[in-house]
Amino acid sequence: MSERKHSALYRYVERIQGDRPWGAVLDAGTGVNSLSWLTGLETDRWTAVTGSIREANWVRGAIKTAFRSQDKFLEGNWADPDLLQGEAFDTVLADYLLGAIDGFAPYFQQCLFQRLRPLTRGRLYVTGLEPYVPTLRPETKAGQLIWEIGRYRDACVLLSGQRPYREYPAQWVVDNLARSGFAVQSVKHFKISYKKRFVNAQIDLVLPGLEKHKDRTLVDALKAHGEALRAEALALVETEGALKHCRNYVIVAEPV
Ligand SMILES: C[S@@+](CC[C@H](N)C(=O)[O-])C[C@H]1O[C@@H](n2cnc3c(N)ncnc32)[C@H](O)[C@@H]1O
């Protein structure tokens, strides 16, 4: 959903981890980025969880590294109390999981870290995106375009009967972690520079859903609006190099 600095976030996690062994690792909201990174680390074993079979098949196909016999790739839902019940991991990664929860277990966000607590033996790393759609109009031109694109994307996703992502601020995560039996060790923000790939991906993302809508006049108007946003954003990327707006975060926590 976002053009984040994957390598910067993961590099930061590696730095914070230091000499601590990764041990048994849980990738609680897996994807091509987190699993590609994870398979390159010295882990004893890993378990990767996704809520969608489509995502599972896609990730499995995209990961080039062979899985070891001790590694597991699971489709499941954190709202299911039986998922990985009784297991524990030295390192747990909740990488852009919180923002995606709404699509799989709406309103479960406030229970997520409580759910991950018994599974976390050593350390929990949470990555996320500061919400940028439900905000007042940003002041910079780049900010306004990213905001408009986000609002357009989410409106189209809702119109096509699906649920958009719901991001949470780092402070919400910190407060929730404290209530869920974790002690927060650190919070670090990273500025984001959006490029052409992000702009195109966001506008293209909504097209299949819009095609299913019966009101062709509405669909044509929405598509035209999307194309106007795309053109304006791509032109600004051309002149400014990137659209600088929004921040990712990495939060490090350990069980109390
Ligand atoms: C945005 S993706 C995570 C990004 C990913 N780590 C990457 O490599 O870019 C969110 C992941 O969390 C999973 N997910 C969301 N809600 C879930 C839930 N309630 N139970 C299990 N998995 C869930 C999704 O299926 C998806 O695999």
PDBQT file of the ligand as one rigid body, heavy atoms in Angstrom, charges set to zero:
ROOT
HETATM    1  C1  LIG A 301       0.103  -5.132   4.591  1.00  0.00    +0.000 C 
HETATM    2  S1  LIG A 301       0.456  -6.829   4.736  1.00  0.00    +0.000 S 
HETATM    3  C2  LIG A 301       1.965  -6.851   5.612  1.00  0.00    +0.000 C 
HETATM    4  C3  LIG A 301       3.153  -6.392   4.839  1.00  0.00    +0.000 C 
HETATM    5  C4  LIG A 301       4.243  -7.371   4.851  1.00  0.00    +0.000 C 
HETATM    6  N1  LIG A 301       4.861  -7.648   6.129  1.00  0.00    +0.000 N 
HETATM    7  C5  LIG A 301       5.294  -7.036   3.793  1.00  0.00    +0.000 C 
HETATM    8  O1  LIG A 301       6.168  -7.839   3.652  1.00  0.00    +0.000 OA
HETATM    9  O2  LIG A 301       5.199  -6.007   3.099  1.00  0.00    +0.000 OA
HETATM   10  C6  LIG A 301      -0.581  -7.353   6.062  1.00  0.00    +0.000 C 
HETATM   11  C7  LIG A 301      -0.499  -8.839   6.346  1.00  0.00    +0.000 C 
HETATM   12  O3  LIG A 301      -1.221  -9.092   7.547  1.00  0.00    +0.000 OA
HETATM   13  C8  LIG A 301      -2.158 -10.123   7.296  1.00  0.00    +0.000 C 
HETATM   14  N2  LIG A 301      -3.293  -9.939   8.204  1.00  0.00    +0.000 N 
HETATM   15  C9  LIG A 301      -4.072  -8.850   8.341  1.00  0.00    +0.000 A 
HETATM   16  N3  LIG A 301      -5.024  -9.072   9.273  1.00  0.00    +0.000 NA
HETATM   17  C10 LIG A 301      -4.820 -10.326   9.728  1.00  0.00    +0.000 A 
HETATM   18  C11 LIG A 301      -5.488 -11.130  10.696  1.00  0.00    +0.000 A 
HETATM   19  N4  LIG A 301      -6.546 -10.681  11.364  1.00  0.00    +0.000 N 
HETATM   20  N5  LIG A 301      -5.021 -12.374  10.924  1.00  0.00    +0.000 NA
HETATM   21  C12 LIG A 301      -3.929 -12.829  10.243  1.00  0.00    +0.000 A 
HETATM   22  N6  LIG A 301      -3.252 -12.119   9.318  1.00  0.00    +0.000 NA
HETATM   23  C13 LIG A 301      -3.713 -10.875   9.056  1.00  0.00    +0.000 A 
HETATM   24  C14 LIG A 301      -2.506  -9.966   5.829  1.00  0.00    +0.000 C 
HETATM   25  O4  LIG A 301      -3.105 -11.123   5.291  1.00  0.00    +0.000 OA
HETATM   26  C15 LIG A 301      -1.121  -9.700   5.253  1.00  0.00    +0.000 C 
HETATM   27  O5  LIG A 301      -0.444 -10.906   5.107  1.00  0.00    +0.000 OA
ENDROOT
TORSDOF 0
